[in-house]
Amino acid sequence: MNAPSPLTTTSTVTGLSVVGEIDAHTAPTLAAAIAECDQQTVVVDMSAVEFVDSSGLRVLIEAHQAADEAGRSLQLANPSAAVSRLLEISGVSDYLDVVS
């Protein structure tokens, strides 16, 4: 059995870049990385996310709500096919700010 790919988050000028898999084990890492961003609009580049499950979706929705409550915004940029599919089937693609 293969070990899951680790999740790497890298700070960028506009927010952060996410690489790897977002699941129950790595979702807290993503949540913490987003919480540390201090930009008015936090742009999360998701082009290199290979897998995301409901744990990752929960983190994105909660981060969106927290940003909104703080008068800021969260933008999901360049979602990979895996991310796009989850957003589409869960019905939140219009709720979250997604840009290609």
C-alpha positions in Angstrom: 0.0 0.0 0.0 1.4 3.4 -1.0 1.7 6.1 1.6 -0.4 9.2 0.8 1.3 12.1 -0.9 2.2 14.7 1.6 0.6 18.1 1.4 2.9 21.1 0.8 1.8 24.7 1.3 4.0 27.5 0.1 3.5 31.1 0.9 3.2 33.4 -2.2 2.8 37.1 -2.5 -0.9 36.7 -3.0 -1.6 33.8 -0.6 -0.4 30.3 -1.0 0.3 27.4 -3.4 -1.0 24.0 -2.5 0.6 20.7 -3.8 -0.4 17.2 -3.0 -3.5 15.6 -1.4 -6.0 17.1 0.9 -7.7 14.5 3.1 -8.5 14.1 6.8 -4.8 13.8 7.7 -3.6 16.9 5.8 -6.7 19.2 6.0 -5.5 20.7 9.3 -2.2 21.7 7.6 -4.1 23.5 4.9 -6.4 25.2 7.5 -3.4 26.4 9.4 -1.7 27.7 6.3 -4.7 29.6 5.2 -5.3 31.1 8.6 -1.7 32.4 8.6 -2.3 34.4 5.4 -2.8 38.1 6.1 -3.7 39.4 2.6 -7.0 41.2 2.1 -7.7 38.7 -0.7 -6.1 35.3 -0.1 -5.4 33.5 -3.4 -5.0 29.8 -3.0 -3.4 28.2 -6.1 -4.9 24.7 -6.3 -3.5 23.7 -9.7 -1.2 21.0 -8.2 -3.8 19.4 -5.9 -4.0 15.7 -6.9 -6.8 14.7 -4.6 -9.3 16.4 -2.2 -12.0 14.9 -0.1 -14.8 16.2 2.1 -12.3 17.1 4.8 -10.6 19.5 2.4 -13.9 20.8 1.2 -14.8 21.6 4.8 -11.6 23.5 5.3 -12.2 25.6 2.2 -15.8 26.4 3.1 -14.8 27.3 6.7 -11.8 29.5 5.5 -14.2 31.2 3.1 -16.6 31.9 5.9 -13.9 33.1 8.3 -12.5 35.5 5.6 -15.9 36.8 4.8 -16.6 37.5 8.5 -13.3 39.3 8.8 -14.1 41.5 5.8 -11.6 39.7 3.6 -12.0 37.2 0.8 -10.6 33.8 -0.2 -10.1 32.9 -3.8 -9.4 29.4 -5.2 -7.2 29.8 -8.3 -6.5 27.3 -11.1 -8.3 24.4 -9.5 -7.0 21.0 -10.7 -9.5 18.5 -12.3 -9.8 16.8 -8.9 -10.7 20.1 -7.1 -13.0 21.2 -9.9 -14.9 17.9 -9.8 -15.4 18.0 -6.0 -16.6 21.6 -6.1 -19.0 20.8 -8.9 -20.5 17.6 -7.4 -20.8 19.2 -4.0 -22.6 22.2 -5.4 -20.3 24.9 -3.9 -18.5 26.1 -7.1 -20.8 29.1 -7.1 -20.6 29.7 -3.4 -16.8 29.8 -3.3 -14.8 32.3 -5.3 -13.2 30.1 -8.0 -11.1 31.5 -10.8 -9.3 29.7 -13.6 
